[in-house]
Amino acid sequence: METIPVIVVFGPTAVGKTEFLLHFENIGEIINLDSLQVYRHMSIGTAKPASDITSRVPHHLIDCIDPDTEFSAGDFVSRADVLCREIHSRGKVPVISGGTGFFLKNFIYGLPDAPASDIDVRTMLQRRLATEGLEKLRTELKEKDPLSWERIKSQDSYRILRALEVYYTSGTPLSDYKLNETPRKEYRFLLIGLNRDRTELYERINRRVDIMFEAGLEDEYKKLRSMGYNPDSPGLSAIGYREFSIMAELGSLTRGDVKELIKQNSRNYAKRQITFFKALPDVHWIHPDDWDSIIEQINSFI
């Protein structure tokens, strides 16, 4: 079986991935690895690439689902597999790029061998969610699978139900299903990690949030709410949107407070991303401006 060469470009939020990808204009096509840029109507808060970028380098998995729809690691892997084959058949190199480390790890090593969805168990859990509430199910998950409880966000109903579904289907906690330790054999991977000095990165994050507010981030949030999307939907529960929901709930935060909260949450997220990515093996770490240092490896790889 022919192995497909796949270049992976990743790094923390605001590190400069979008501009870096322009180097692949005549080489490849981009598969988005950002779990939020898949959502429609959410352009400002997710820092989607502008049309002048996407017109030069084709981008995939952007603006493809609604904000109230879950997009899981399994969804990403299945769609990215199809795209990699299509891009390769066109004589281009698939370039997977973004900052969602969990999606990346599942793509490289394959999905855990957890049981398939059981419609009867899933329906039972959805009914319980409607009658008992999410917090009751979270408490149950903490008892049955404390590791998954710790990893899954408190408002992520999809993954909470999935973890409980796995437990009730198999009798085994979802956290016991581990990723493979070797990369999938159908691909060859070149991993490029982008990094900056922490002070420089945080300054870029702060500046980007300022630009988002100038571009109308609050209006984008209000439009999403007027379209019927709830604050606990997968899209609006993300950094850059959920802070406006907090402002509405508390009634004591100013818009300046919200801006600073988004900056703080974004910096904290970047710190977690760096920790996750640093644990990946065989990564070529470079500064985003240092394209020349990686050209030789790319040319020999493709």
Buried (B, 14 or more C-beta within 10 A) or exposed (E): EEEBBBBBBBBBBBBBBBEBBEBBEEBBBBBBBBBBBBBBEBBBBBBBBEEEBBEBBBBBBBBBBBBBBBBBBBBBBEBBBEBBEEBBEEEBBBBBBBBBBEBBBBBBBBBBEBBEEBEEBBEBBEEBBEEEEBEEBBEBBEEBBEEBBEBBEEBBBEBBBBBBBBBBBBEEBBBBBEEEEEBBEBBEBBBBBBBBEEEEBBEBBBEBBEEBBEEEBBEBBEEBBEEEBEBBBBBBBBBBBBBBBEBEEEEEBEEEBBBBBBBBBBBEBBBEBBEBBEEBEEBEBBBBEEBEEBEEBBEEBE
